[in-house]
């Protein structure tokens, strides 16, 4: 009977270790998936089509100009 209890306890402990390991693997998978998505998006920015890349850079530039204008307007309102 003691042998069965020892075996049961060992299996319970093994199960807990595997569940903890699975949890860690799932966390790693989430981090790796996020990084993969970021890298894929970055890779798309370096497409082989120069016209597409120029257009993307133009869009980013316009967005930065708009952001700068918004910040400048906020600063002007704060100073008044």
N, C-alpha and C positions, 0 to 999 in steps of 0.2 A: 504494500500500500504506500509506503514511504517513497518507493521508487516512482510510482505513478505521480505522486504529488511533486516530486523533484522534476520529473519530466514535464509536468504541466506548468510549473513555475518557469522552467527554462524556455518553454515554448511561448509563454506569456511575455517574458522578457525579450525574446527574439522578435516577437510581433511588435512590441513597443519600439524597439530599435529600428525595425524596418519601417514603421510608420513615421518615425522621426526622420529617417533617411529619405523617405518619400516626400515628406514635407519640404525638406531642404532642396531636393531635386526639383520640386515644383516651383520653388522660389527662384532657383537658378534658371529654370526654363523661362519664367516670366521676364527675368532680367535679360536673358539672351535674346528672347523674342523682341523685346523693346529695342535692344541694340541693333538687331538685325533690321528691324523696320527703319531705324534711323539711318543705317548705312545704305539701305536700298534707296531711301529718299535722296541721300547725298549722291549716290551713284547716278540716279536719274538726272541730277543737276549737271552731270558731265556727259550728257548724251553726245552722240556722234554728229548730230545736226547742229551746225554752228548758228543757223538762224533761230532755232529753238532756244539755244543757250543765250543768245543775245536778247531775245524777247524775255526770257526769265530774269536775266540780269537787269533789264530795263524795268520790269515790274518790281523787282526788289528795290531798285534805286528810287522809283517813284514812291514806294511804300516808306522808305527811309526819309525821303523829303517830307512826306505827309506827317510822319511821326515827329520830325524835327519842328515842323510848323505848329503842330499841336502842343508840343512842349513849350515852344516859344510863346504861344498864345497864353498858356497857363501861367508862365512866368510873368508875362506882362500883367495879367489879371492880379496876380499875387502882389506885384510891386505897386499897384495902384491903391 
